[in-house]
């Protein structure tokens, strides 16, 4: 089983629908992140969390919200999806004890908003 | 403004040829530097990282990178490319906040037989 698991892996939805992407990890890491990948733009940080009570906005948080339900679970929500949120979304974890910025990624959730 | 630049969007090399992927950053101090690789349909995997010390760092899969402070660069190299190296490569920077990484836009590598 993967250390960082994202569900769903693929989702097609319509404009205005609420969507939740879920991430769970078995690595025991405190830090979790949500990134968005668009062609030619690399990865951009949406939200990050250093523990269940510490949630922070990233570079592109508008239109998104998150929930850290437990150390191992970090969900990303799109309250009212729009077409320009069509992208590949990655969850990642890190443990500062293993070095600054060494991220462990899930396999991604591809979201298409029609 | 602080930034990470990968000037090459797409590079094509023949199998067995050498490879160099460029990365430049614009930060006031020396940041922490990383290279990640993304194989098709996969998440990103760390290839190597630089924090301090020896400016030539070795990574997995035969890759190495050299930090050049005077050029604000951290270029990735491999002496002999294998077909399995075809992937997208991302340079990433932590300016020292230890809170988040900033990624470059990526370089897509195609390997010809």
Interface residues (C-beta under 8 A of the other chain):
Chain A: X4 X33 X35 X40 X41 X42 X43 X44 X45 X48 X50 X56 X58 X90 X92 X96 X99 X100 X101 X102 X103 X105 X106 X107 X108
Chain B: X6 X9 X32 X34 X36 X41 X42 X43 X44 X45 X46 X49 X51 X90 X92 X94 X98 X99 X100 X101 X102 X103 X104 X105 X106
